[in-house]
Amino acid sequence: MHIEIFRLNEINHWELEEYNSVEEMLYIKIINEEIALGDIYNGVQLESI
């Protein structure tokens, strides 16, 4: 699993965030919450390469 997220920072530059594991936490700034990637992908069969 590999997820890339681009976020616009306070000086209007895009920053890359990368996630590689279902155990990692994804921060959702607009609601000030974190969620485990495993919860997002719960029930989805992920293939390993």
Residue pairs with C-beta under 8 A, 6 or more apart in sequence:
1 19
1 20
1 21
1 22
1 37
1 41
1 46
2 18
2 19
2 20
3 18
3 19
3 20
3 26
3 37
4 16
4 17
4 18
5 16
5 17
5 18
5 19
5 26
6 14
6 15
6 16
6 17
7 14
7 15
7 17
7 29
8 14
8 15
9 15
19 26
19 37
21 37
22 36
22 37
22 38
22 41
22 46
23 36
23 37
23 38
24 36
24 37
25 34
25 35
25 36
25 37
26 34
26 35
26 36
26 37
26 40
27 33
27 34
28 34
28 35
